[in-house]
Amino acid sequence: MPTERMLARHVITADGVMGMSVVSVRDDGTVCVEAFEHETPNTIWNNSSIALLQPEALTEFLLDDIERMMSHGDTLDRIHAYLNASSLLAVAGDRAVALSFSEL
C-alpha cells in the first residue's frame, strides 16, 4: 500500500526521464512510477523533478554535483546520463530515495 503519492513534472530513474508521473513510496521503501492519467485526492503536487536514487547514493557530494549541473544549465537528460553512468539511479520497484529538485 503506498504511503505517499507525488505527482511530479519529471521523474528520473535508471529507465530514463519520464514526463508528468506519479511516484508512490511504499512503507518498505520501494517505489512505483506511473504515468499521470487523472488526479486523485491523496496525490501531492510536486512542481519539480524527482530523481529516484539508490538509498546509499544520497550524499552531500551528489547534491552539490546536481546543484552545479543545474546552475550550468545542464538538461535533465544530461543529469540522467551522469546519475545512470555512476549507477546511482534506482528502477521502479526497488528501494529508493526520492530526491526532489527544482529546475532552474
Helices and strands as residue ranges (DSSP letters): E 2-13, E 16-18, E 21-26, E 31-35, E 43-53, G 55-57, H 60-71, H 76-85, E 97-101
